[in-house]
Amino acid sequence: MTAAAFLVLLLVGAPIGVVLGLSAFVYAVTTGNAVLLESYALMLFSSLDNFGLLAIPLFILIGEVMNAGGITTRLVRLAAACMGAVRGGLAYVNLLANMMVASIIGSATAQIAMMSRVMGPEMERAGYDRAFAVGLTAYGGLLGPIIPPSIVFVVYAVLAQVAVRDMLVAGILPGLLMTGLFLATVALLGLKHTYPQGESLTWGARARALLEAAPMLSIPAVIVGTIVTGVASPTESAAIGALLATLIGLFYTRSLKFADFPGIFLRTGLNTALVLFLVAAAGVFSWVLIFGQVPQAAAQWLQSVATTPAAFMLIVLVMLLMLGTVIDGIPGLIMVAPILLPIATGVYGIDPLHFGVVISINLILGLLTPPVGIGLYVAASVSNVDPLRVFKVTLPFFVVSCLALVALALVPWFSLALVR
């Protein structure tokens, strides 16, 4: 009955939070368990009773303030100054700017929407194919949930009951690996396609771009630096970053106005409510799954087909890539983590941080994978391009992302080196 309710709600297009919450309620009613019914509301509340979740609205606020304060544009100028007059310069600039923005925002969808408006028209004016420009920007947006701060990693840390700081630090090397592979892909594609040459700048112009962007660079430096060194918790570092972004937008770029704050706070509140509603529903759903011994049944099946940790990880990669094509990253993570995490850690001895990095990136890749591909549609709609054409043009980046996922799954060092 519970499985039927889950599938029906999912197929009719109900929000994933509603699917999880109602499915758990159906289980409590159909089993007639008084304890489950009486504790339902309490579990909804207790799922949100975690200090680490306070980082989510603050990271979302940073992205909103950056967008309104003109900070993104100056970071793009800095990336352009770093690259200079190389062949395909703007393509490299796109990825480097995305990496800089990723170290501040932490949300793939928000970053894709914002950077598509900035980089898409700029690359098209320089002579790049519009679909390629849009697709490259979208793949650069994948770095948002990997390089700290990361809302997806915060949610996983709460679900897995691991330190938020450790989870964020675990994403640094995988984020740099993905950036390096994307840059290498641009270089290889440049051997076949004649990309436009980047703008030649004098050393004086480069120095001015660096000085203009120096205050903006303090935001990721403070956020990542305080998290890595342990000086501040992720929540405290997010608060400091939000304050810095606000001060820079108000008094340095002067693009941020006090009249912008009501809209900024409203959008931040709405996006935060959406994420926290998912977390609350997931708490109840995972509680019901454990009560119904679903993880134990899944563990028995997986043990029958996967005899080694490596085989288990490869099976999980295929399963989650398929799931990610139809369900967004955070909802997908909330659905699968309570089932797969106990199996990964208890049966196969996989470190929860390593497992979290792999499944998070795995599901995030679904943002750019048809048939749903929310991130793909966001980027395409901003630039008025056919999403399927964007996917075809940037297929090499998809292949590289899958290869990177396999490497991350089989080599725990990338996720655990900095943590340890």
C-alpha positions, 0 to 999 in steps of 0.5 A: 500500500505504501509503495503504491501511494509513493508511486502514484504520488510521484507519477502525478507530479506531486512535490517530492516533499509531499510524496515522502511525507504522505507515503510515511503517513500512509504507512503509519495508518495502514499498519495501525501502529499507534506509536508511528501516528503519535510520533509523526509530528514530532519526527517532522520537527526533530528532523529540523532540530539541527544547528547545521541546517542554519547554514542553508538560508545563509548560503542562499542569502549570499547568492542573492546578495551577489546577484544583486550586488554586481559581484559576479560580473567583477569575478568574470572580469578577473577570470578574463584577466587571468586567461589573456589572449589564449585560443578559446579564452572565454571558454576557460574564463567561463569555467574559472569564473564558475569555480570562483562563484561556486566557492560562494554560492553553493547551489547549482541551479542558482549558479546556472541561472545567474552565470547563463545570463552573464556568460551566454551572451558574452560568449555568443558575441565573441563568436561561440555557438550559443548552444555550446556557450549555454552548455558549458555554463551549465556544466560549470554550474555543477561545481556549485554543489561540490566546491564548498560551501554546498547546500547539498553537502549540508543536507547530506551531513544532516542526514548522515549525522556527520560533521558539516565541516568535514563534509564541506572539506571533502568536496574541495579536491573533487571540485578541483578535479572536475574543474581541471577535467573540464578545462582539459576537455575545452583544450581537447575540443579546441584542437578540433574547433577553431574557438575565438581568441581571448582578449589581449590585456596589458599587465596594467589592465590585469592588475586593475582587474585584480584590484577591482575583484580583490574585495570579492575574493575575500568572500570565498577566502573567508568562507572556505578558509574559516571552514577548513581551519576550523576557526568558524563553523560552516554556519558562522562562516556563512553568516560572515560571508553574507555580511561581507557580500552585503557590505561589498554590494552596498559600499564598494560596487554600489549596485546593491540598494536597501530597496533590494533587501525585501525581495532578497529576503523573500526569495531567500525565505521561499528557497529555504522553506522549500529545502527544509520542507524536504529535509523534514519530510525525509526525516519522517520517511527514513524513520518509516523505512528503518521501521519497515526494515527496507534498508535490511532488505536492500542490503540483502539484495545488493550483497547478492549482486555486489561482492566488493565495495568497488562493485557496490559503488559502480552499481550505485553510480548506475542506479543514481544516474538513472534516478537523477535524470528524473528527480532533482539533486536534493530530493533524490539525495533525501530519498536514497541516502537513508536506504543506501548509507547504512548498507555502504557503511555497515556492509561494505565499510565505505567511509560516509564522507566518501560515499556522500561526495560520490552520491551527491555529485552523481545525483547533481549530474542528473541536473544536466541529463535528459529527460528532466535535466532541470539545470539544462532547462534553466540554462536553455530557457535563459538563452532561448536554446533547445535543451536537447541540442545543448546536451548533444553539443556538450556531450563530451563534458557529460562523458568526462563527468561520468569518468570523474565519478568513477574515479571518485568512487573507486579512489577514496583519497580524493574525498578524504585526503584533506579531511584526514 
